[in-house]
Amino acid sequence: LNTRRELWGTDCYGYGNDTDAVYKNIPFYMGLHKNVGYGVFFDNTFRTFFDFGKERKNACSFWAQGGEMRYYFINGPKLMDVCRRYTFLTGRPELPPKWALGYHQSKWSYYPESTVRNLAKEFRNRKIPCDVIHLDIDYMDGFRCFTWDKKRFPNPKKMVSDLKAQGFKSIVIIDPGIKIDKKYSVYNEGVKHGYFCNRGDGPLLKGSVWPGECHFPDFTNPKVRDWWATLYKGLIEDGIAGVWNDMNEPAIFEDGSFPFDARHDYDGHPCTHRKVHNVYGSLMAQATCEGQKLYLDNKRAFTITRSAYAGVQRFASVWTGDNLATWEHLKIANIQCQRLSASGISFAGSDVGGFIGSPNGELYTRWIQMAVFHPFFRTHSSGDNGDKEPWMFDEKYVNVVRTYIELRYQLLPYIYSTFWQYATDGSPMIRSLNLVDQSDSESYFREEEFLLGNNILVAPVSAEGISSKKVYLPKGKWYNYWNDELIKGKQEIEANTPLDQMPIFIKAGAVIPFQP
Ligand code: GLC
């Protein structure tokens, strides 16, 4: 209550609890009125605002800076059905490759090749499960997308295939900015065919990002999306198994984003950037996903994107951007993933441990414990303050971290089935307690507990040095995972939280498949 939210995709490096707007733009909210759950999807890509009692007490309102007042009212009356039907409208995902539900390791950046190979070796030597290694911007030749820095990675194909032999998939980052460089084929093709965005008065739009001055593809043009898709051919032939799209709010260093007068095709309905800004990132992710499919020989694509508009779940997973290594941010990540999941985007996760700064062993361990239950599970860091691999902490932390990553793998059949349910009927994978029992007013104020799928409830530990924590169990009967105690729901209990225990409860009567 008493809040107003703005949707205008923003590169909000080091955001906080009150930051508004953030990276993603999902013009959808849910409400509960006399136990009737409903949802409103505002089908409008302009800058939008949602106001809950701030403009006028006791009133919800929403508006946009352009476009049509076209919105969908979804009458649940169950909130879970609101979520499902919202995805009926905006789309459901395909099943991802199973490995994408495993553990991912990332840093800005792992290079050169020997560092990547050592990283892989360390995981195997230390017997910490890991399926995916992400290569951040420094694998490229001067940040030119779709190239390799041949000094750092002299034979990428060989490296990727050796990693594959050790059971690792490789993912590379691709940003939208294309370096202005007459010796660079992607730049030349883009200019020749008119694939880049223009300013209102004619010239090509320019903006500085990692490579320096860049032009930017107009992803709202279907021809540009087709072209962008074909650019992935080389990377896929090198064995790359998935793609990470970043900076697609779109972000520009000095100015924040594109000027309003930038021109876009908008699938043959030309318009300015005001109409496109919020959907630019999603369309980039769409083209990226389609590109992988062109060359993956019927294997499943995997894309992750930072910016997103409603419906992005058809093409990509998401992460919550440049967060901080603090306890507060562990809580923020928890809430963000619950809300994203209710908004059609279940395949979400945060930079485990925090992107900016260094977590201590305890914070890292608690974050890993939570993220085991987030569909996208990746450690990533800015690399500014040293490394953040699971073994960078004292042995007692490393052992717990290993056990939890193992738990993630043991639970994969359950997580995969939960994903199947999401892909099939749109059921959110992560569920806030209010989705589980909307008639229980206690659940409205419980933000930390959540369910993964139908049967597992967790309560992440979000404070340092605590040996127990209050947990609210919704209706029904629950087994304490750690000691098999059967507990009646609709009550608050005190759960033990020694370092190796995050509160986990299993719904009575459930069958949870485990794998080795
Ligand atoms: C942005 C991304 C971050 C990435 C960095 C370098 O800050 O959010 O994840 O590591 O750019 O590519």
Boltz pocket constraint, residues with backbone or C-beta under 6 A from the ligand:
constraints:
  - pocket:
      binder: B
      contacts: [[A, 107], [A, 108], [A, 136], [A, 137], [A, 173], [A, 246], [A, 247], [A, 306], [A, 321], [A, 322], [A, 380], [A, 381], [A, 382]]
      max_distance: 6.0
